[in-house]
Each structure stands twice: as C-alpha cells, then as structure tokens.
Amino acid sequence: MDLEKLNNCLRELLQTKGSDIFRTKGILNLSGEEQRFVFQGVHILFDGRGDRAWKPEETRKSELVFIGRNLDEAGLREGLRVCLV
C-alpha cells in the first residue's frame, strides 16, 4: 500500500464517518518498507508504528478491520483499493 494515499483515505474516512467508526486496527504491507506497519484507532484517534520485519515465509499482505455502525463495506473496499501499489 502507498502510505501517503492511505493516510489521505483514512483521514477523509475519519472526518466523514468518525462518529460511526468505533475501532480500527490492522497490519499493513507498505510499499518500500521491510517492516510490517501496525495501526489501531478509536473513533477519530489513530496511531501506527513500524513493527517487526516480514518473515521470508510470510505472505506480505495488508489486513484492515473496521468496527462500527452504518459502514459501507463496498465503499470502504473501493476507497482503500486506490491505495494499492
């Protein structure tokens, strides 16, 4: 995933749906990084950091979880799809 695009996507999402998003969390495979990026958030508060290096046998993938109400799964998927590299 492209970090700049992802930041923009999440910023817009939290500004528009922050009151409906109770919790976010995930592990991301960021372009150009050898470490996993771990993040979590509650409502509009969000924090992330580099984690351990990806293991050679691991599949480098991004997994995100959004817990909330009135969330549009298809819209979330499409919004995040533009962050893929």
Contact map, one row per residue, 1 for C-alpha under 8 A:
1110010000000000000000000001111000000000000000000000000000000100000000000000000000111
1111110000000000000000000000011000000000000000000000000000000000000000000000000000111
1111111000000000000000000000011000000000000000000000000000000000000000000000000000100
0111111100000000000000000000000000000000000000000000000000000000000000000000000000000
0111111110000000000000000000000000000000000000000000000000000000000000000000000001100
1111111111000000000000000000000000000000000000000000000000000000000000000000000100100
0011111111100000000000000000000000000000000000000000000000000000000000000000000000000
0001111111110000000000000000000000000000000000000000000000000000000000000000000000000
0000111111111000000000000000000000000000000000000000000000000000000000000000001100100
0000011111111100000000000000000000000000000000000000000000000000000000000000000000000
0000001111111110000000000000000000000000000000000000000000000000000000000000000000000
0000000111111111000000000000000000000000000000000000000000000000000000000000000000000
0000000011111111110000000000000000000000000000000000000000000000000000000000000000000
0000000001111111111010000000000000000000001100000000000000000000000000000000000000000
0000000000111111110000000000000000000000000100000000000000000000000000000000000000000
0000000000011111110000000000000000000000000000000000000000000000000000000000000000000
0000000000001111111110000000000000000000000000000000000000000000000000000000000000000
0000000000001111111111000000000000000000001100000000000000000000000000000000000000000
0000000000000100111111000000000000000000001100000000000000000000000000000000000000000
0000000000000000111111000000000000000000001000000000000000000000000111100000000000000
0000000000000100111111110000000000000000011100000000000000000000011110100000000000000
0000000000000000011111110000000000000000011000000000000000000000011110000000000000000
0000000000000000000011111000000000000001111000000000000000000000111100000000000000000
0000000000000000000011111100000000000011110000000000000000000001111000000000000000000
0000000000000000000000111110000000000111100000000000000000000001110000000000000000000
0000000000000000000000011111000000000111000000000000000000000111100000000000000000000
0000000000000000000000001111100000011110000000000000000000000111000000000000000000000
1000000000000000000000000111110000011100000000000000000000001111000000000000000000000
1000000000000000000000000011111010111000000000000000000000011100000000000000000000000
1110000000000000000000000001111110011000000000000000000000000000000000000000000000000
1110000000000000000000000000111110000000000000000000000000000000000000000000000000001
0000000000000000000000000000011111000000000000000000000000000000000000000000000000000
0000000000000000000000000000111111110000000000000000000000000000000000000000000000000
0000000000000000000000000000000111110000000000000000110000000000000000000000000000000
0000000000000000000000000000100011111000000000000111110000000000000000000000000000000
0000000000000000000000000011110011111100000000000111110000000000000000000000000000000
0000000000000000000000000011110000111110000000011110000000000000000000000000000000000
0000000000000000000000001111000000011111000000011110000000000000000000000000000000000
0000000000000000000000011110000000001111100001111000000000000000000000000000000000000
0000000000000000000000111100000000000111110001110000000000000000000000000000000000000
0000000000000000000000111000000000000011111111100000000000000000000000000000000000000
0000000000000000000011110000000000000001111111000000000000000000000000000000000000000
0000000000000100011111100000000000000000111111000000000000000000000000000000000000000
0000000000000110011010000000000000000000111111000000000000000000000000000000000000000
0000000000000000000000000000000000000000111111100000000000000000000000000000000000000
0000000000000000000000000000000000000011111111110000000000000000000000000000000000000
0000000000000000000000000000000000000011100011111000000000000000000000000000000000000
0000000000000000000000000000000000001111000001111100000000000000000000000000000000000
0000000000000000000000000000000000001110000000111110000000000000000000000000000000000
0000000000000000000000000000000000111100000000011111000000000000000000000000000000000
0000000000000000000000000000000000111100000000001111100000000000000000000000000000000
0000000000000000000000000000000000110000000000000111110000000000000000000000000000000
0000000000000000000000000000000001110000000000000011111000000000000000000000000000000
0000000000000000000000000000000001110000000000000001111101010000000000000000000000000
0000000000000000000000000000000000000000000000000000111111000000000000000000000000000
0000000000000000000000000000000000000000000000000000011111000000000000000000000000000
0000000000000000000000000000000000000000000000000000001111100000000000000000000000000
0000000000000000000000000000000000000000000000000000011111110000000000000000000000000
0000000000000000000000000000000000000000000000000000000011111000000000000000000000000
0000000000000000000000000000100000000000000000000000010001111100000000000000000000000
0000000000000000000000000001100000000000000000000000000000111110000000000000000000000
1000000000000000000000000111100000000000000000000000000000011111000000000000000000000
0000000000000000000000000111000000000000000000000000000000001111100000000000000000000
0000000000000000000000011111000000000000000000000000000000000111110000000000000000000
0000000000000000000000111100000000000000000000000000000000000011111000000000000000000
0000000000000000000011111000000000000000000000000000000000000001111100000000000000000
0000000000000000000011110000000000000000000000000000000000000000111110000000000000000
0000000000000000000111100000000000000000000000000000000000000000011111100000000000000
0000000000000000000111000000000000000000000000000000000000000000001111100000000000000
0000000000000000000100000000000000000000000000000000000000000000000111110000000000000
0000000000000000000110000000000000000000000000000000000000000000000111111001000000000
0000000000000000000000000000000000000000000000000000000000000000000001111111000000000
0000000000000000000000000000000000000000000000000000000000000000000000111111100000000
0000000000000000000000000000000000000000000000000000000000000000000000011111110000000
0000000000000000000000000000000000000000000000000000000000000000000000011111111000000
0000000000000000000000000000000000000000000000000000000000000000000000111111111100000
0000000000000000000000000000000000000000000000000000000000000000000000001111111110000
0000000000000000000000000000000000000000000000000000000000000000000000000111111111000
0000000010000000000000000000000000000000000000000000000000000000000000000011111111100
0000010010000000000000000000000000000000000000000000000000000000000000000001111111110
0000000000000000000000000000000000000000000000000000000000000000000000000000111111110
0000100000000000000000000000000000000000000000000000000000000000000000000000011111110
1110110010000000000000000000000000000000000000000000000000000000000000000000001111111
1100000000000000000000000000000000000000000000000000000000000000000000000000000111111
1100000000000000000000000000001000000000000000000000000000000000000000000000000000111
